């Protein structure tokens, strides 16, 4: 299968899941909010959040089972760097009142001005981080 088709199918499934959660439950599929809700919500809402998060966690193993293998990937960062990066992402989602899935997928689809600002901030910060990391790597290697 073409890597473009796999990406297109994945994006379509994400869009479908976000749309269904909004249409059927009136909920925004922001993953950070759904995970945070697991510790505070009660009853049916907590069950729906848990099912959505379980789908995210079980998606890759189901893919590997259907495809017959895990997709090839290489992680070059150390475990401490990944842990710090994860903590910074968690801090950023709380600071930005949502994550890339909530703002970037659901928020932009609803034409939310707040989500547009958030996504532009995410992208700008990511671009700046790459530029600075490459500059530092060049400086340290010389």
C-alpha positions in Angstrom: 0.0 0.0 0.0 1.3 3.5 -0.8 2.4 5.4 2.3 0.2 8.3 1.0 -2.9 6.0 1.1 -2.1 4.8 4.6 -1.8 8.4 5.7 -5.0 9.4 3.9 -6.9 6.4 5.5 -5.5 7.3 9.0 -6.5 11.0 8.6 -10.0 10.0 7.4 -10.4 7.7 10.4 -9.3 10.4 12.8 -11.7 12.8 11.2 -14.5 10.3 11.3 -13.9 9.5 15.0 -13.8 13.2 15.9 -17.0 13.9 13.9 -18.8 11.0 15.5 -17.8 11.9 19.0 -19.1 15.4 18.4 -22.3 14.4 16.6 -23.3 11.5 18.8 -22.1 12.8 22.2 -21.6 16.6 21.8 -17.9 16.2 23.0 -14.8 17.6 21.4 -12.2 14.9 20.8 -9.3 16.6 22.5 -7.2 13.8 23.8 -5.7 15.8 26.7 -9.2 16.7 27.9 -10.5 13.2 27.5 -7.6 11.7 29.5 -8.0 14.4 32.2 -11.7 13.6 32.3 -10.9 10.0 33.2 -9.9 11.2 36.7 -12.8 13.6 37.3 -15.9 12.6 35.3 -18.4 10.1 36.5 -20.9 7.7 34.8 -21.5 7.5 31.1 -19.2 10.4 30.2 -16.3 8.6 31.9 -17.1 5.4 30.1 -17.2 7.2 26.7 -13.8 8.9 27.5 -12.3 5.6 28.5 -13.6 3.8 25.4 -12.1 6.6 23.2 -8.7 6.5 24.9 -8.7 2.7 24.8 -9.2 2.9 21.1 -6.2 5.1 20.8 -4.1 2.7 22.9 -5.3 -0.4 21.1 -5.2 1.0 17.6 -1.5 0.3 17.0 -1.6 -3.3 18.2 -4.7 -3.9 16.0 -2.9 -2.4 13.0 0.2 -4.6 13.6 -2.0 -7.6 13.9 -3.9 -6.8 10.7 -0.8 -5.8 8.7 1.3 -8.7 10.1 4.0 -6.4 11.5 4.7 -3.2 13.3 5.5 -0.3 11.0 9.2 0.5 10.8 10.3 3.5 13.0 13.5 4.8 14.6 13.6 6.8 17.8 17.0 8.5 18.2 16.3 10.4 21.4 17.2 8.9 24.8 14.5 7.9 27.3 15.2 11.0 29.6 14.8 13.3 26.6 11.5 11.6 25.6 10.3 11.9 29.2 11.1 15.6 29.4 9.5 16.1 26.0 6.4 14.3 27.2 6.2 16.5 30.3 6.6 19.6 28.3 3.8 18.5 25.9 1.6 17.9 28.9 2.4 21.3 30.4 1.7 22.9 27.0 -1.7 21.2 26.6 -2.8 22.6 30.0 -1.4 26.0 29.2 -3.0 26.1 25.8 -6.3 24.7 27.0 -6.1 21.8 24.7 -3.9 19.7 22.5 -3.2 19.4 18.8 -6.1 17.0 18.3 -8.6 19.2 20.1 -7.5 22.5 18.5 -6.0 21.2 15.2 -8.7 18.7 14.2 -11.9 19.5 16.1 -11.3 23.2 16.7 -10.3 24.2 13.2 -13.1 22.2 11.7 -15.5 24.3 13.9 -13.8 27.5 12.7 -12.8 28.3 16.3 -10.6 31.5 16.4 -9.0 30.3 19.7 -8.0 27.0 18.0 -6.5 28.8 15.0 -4.3 30.8 17.3 -3.4 27.7 19.2 -2.5 25.8 16.1 -0.4 28.7 14.7 1.4 28.8 18.1 2.0 25.0 18.0 3.4 25.2 14.5 5.6 28.2 15.2 7.0 26.7 18.3 7.7 23.5 16.5 9.5 25.3 13.6 11.5 27.4 16.1 12.5 24.3 18.0 13.8 22.5 14.9 15.7 25.6 13.8 17.3 26.0 17.2 18.1 22.3 17.6 19.8 22.2 14.2 21.7 25.4 15.0 22.8 23.9 18.3 23.8 20.6 16.7 25.8 22.4 14.1 27.5 24.6 16.7 28.3 21.7 19.0 29.7 19.5 16.2 32.1 22.2 15.0 
